């Protein structure tokens, strides 16, 4: 029997459609924006007493979901970034408490470890990273010997004609433009494109040319490339992210993308671009927060201009709490508290060191103007995105990642996470565990900053109700400021949480294998 051309065409199309998984048709584009050292209290929708307006971040909250109990996995950047990229707590891997400087490395991500971008690449996504990497790299000298050092003299040995190993393009990203560590503090003031430094540094940094404000001394001595604009780094990152979005949508309109925009802002020194200076009314750091918020608005506008905003999942968060100098200056000079309402700051195990803004906008999937108190870690991004895109996580991946998709859909009626782990400045030696309202710190003190030795922090030190105890226990429901150490009051809770923490360390995971 002869078939008509129309029937053959319809049959052909139906067969093609049958081969396309349903998840592929509905998979959203993903834009993950990671701020640097932005505190919970730096964002107006989290702190109505913030002295810096953040209209674009507030818009994300109005048009999406605001998480009020979200946490960075660590209180400093390198281990948090590792955990975000892998879904695994960094203290579980060698050197997982390190904060790399200069040419620090090698990469914390082991070869073969499944990462967030690699998982999405397997799902058919185009993957790109723009901005600060800070998970470790390997540079080599002319003899081919690896250099893993923050020492200035080792920077002089680098052979910039050689490939850089262990960077984003070795861990699932197809494209990368950014920096090795903190762009304006860590010795190598030069951009990396994919796995090369296209314009190597040619001379030492002349600190006399830096902007004059309280944080300029944070720039360490180093070598700078001729195309590296100290005050415009975030503007360059914005330009590169826009270029990726525009090029991808134009060239591959049907293919989903994953863009990781890793901002320098608001890491010290607060080098806001010239057009933002004096605009916040809250000093140099306020101007930098204002610039970060504006950049978020520009990325939103780009998605809208390209017609892909409605099918883009946007996640905005920060790698840890606010830095010492910005807290001290902003509190004293402008009445602005970047950690409000929490105790502690960057490096500390107290809430201000790791409770961070976490905003999600996903039109038609996430109800606008919603709030969730689900206990959340940045490690959860990987399992959540896996659930959204239909990816299957093997048992040896994302060991500390939980699927938050039910919370995003408004379907979660019970806690998704049984407990939360965080690590402070010293890694595995300064861990905490949170279950329900109870938070146990398996160490004395802040886990990071020495308040008694820092004149700026000394006024914020609190007396310890159990100064001789080897750890700390707080009930965040009744004492959100962590002012009353109940270690000696509830020994049974200390024993339970300590046992659960030790079990999680020994097993190598916090998420059961049945959900991986």
C-alpha positions, 0 to 999 in steps of 0.5 A: 500500500502506498503512503502519501508524502504527508503521512510519511512526513508525520510518521517520520516526525513522530519517530523522531519525537519518540527518540527525544526524552521528555526531559530534554524538551522542557529542560531549562537554561541555567544561570548560576550567579555566585557572589563573593563575600556577600553577607545575608544582611547585605541584601535588602530583601533579607535585611530591611535595615540595609543601607544599600539598595539592591533592587535587582536582587529584590526583584529576584525575590519578588519573582521567585523564591527566597531561601531563609535558611541557606548555607555555604558549605564552608566559611571561606571560598575555595572549599565552598566552590569545590562543594558547589561544583561537586555536591561533596563537602570539601573536608572529605578530600585532601587539602579540602580546607585550603584557601588557595592563593597566587598559583595555588593548587593542584585542583581540589577536584580529582580527575574523573569526579563528576561535577555540576557542569560535567553532569549538565554537559552529559545532558546536552547543555552548553557549559560556560564559566566566567569569573573567579575559579579558585578551586586550584590550578597547575601552572608549570615552569619551562622545565615542565615542573608543576608550580603550586605556590602563593609565593611571589618568586614562583610567579616569575618562574611560570611558563605562560606558553604552557597549558594550565591544568585542572581548570574549569575546562578540565572539569566539565566547562566547555568555555572559561574566561576568568581568574585563578584566584581572587582577581584583585588580591592574589599575585597573578593579575591576569585573565585566563581564557580556557586553559591559557593566559593570552596576555601574560603579566609583564611587570610588577603591580604598582600599588601607588596607582591603586584607588585610595580607599580603606581596603586598597592594602588588600592587593598583595604584591604581584605581576599585572597584565596590560589588559587587566583593569583593577577597577573594571574586572567585574565589568569585563566578566559581565561583558564575557557572560553577555557574549556567551549568552548572545552567541549561544542563543544565536548559534544554538537556539534549541540547545540549553545552556549552563552559565556559571557567573562567578563575580569578584564582587564584593570581595575586598578591595572594594574596587567599584567601577568608576560609574558606581563610585559614590552612588550607594551613599554607603562608602566604597563597599556600599558602591561595590554591593550596588554594582553587583546588584546592577550586574545581576540586573544586566544579566536579567535584561540580557536574558529578556532581550534574547527571549529566553528569560521565561525558560531560564532557572536563575540561582543567586547566592554567595560563597560565605559571609562578609569580610572582617574589614567590610563589617568593621568599616560598614558598621562604624561608618554607615550603620550597615551590618552585612551579617545581620541578624546573625553572629559571626562573619567570614571564617566563623562557624557562627551563622554569619559566616555561612548563612547566605542569600539564596534566591531562585527564579524559574518562571512558570515553575517557582511561584513568585514571591514565595519564601522557604525555610528549608535547611539548605546547602550550596551542595544541594544545587547539584542534586536539585539540577540533576532532578530538574534535568533528568540526570542520574547521579551515581553513588560516588558523586554528590555525596552531600547533595539533596534534591530541593525540587519539591521545595521549589515546586511548593510541594515539600511538607517536611524537611528535605535535609535530615541535617546540615554540615558546615566547615570553618576556616580550619576544615575538618578540624572545625566542623559543625552539624545542624539538625532541626533547631540544634547546632553543634560546633565540634570545637571551641571558639569561632573556628576562624577569626580570633576576636580577642586579638583583633582590635576591630572585632574585639567589641563584638566578642561575646562571653562564652557560657561554657568557656571550658567546654570542648565544643558548643551547642545552640538552639537557633529557635530560642537563641538565633544569636548563638549567645548561650552555649548549652554544651553542658546543659544538654549533654544528651543532645551533644552526644547524639549530634557528635555521633551523627557527625562522626558517622557522616565523616566515617561513611563519606556521605550525608545523603543516603545511597538510595537517593544518589 
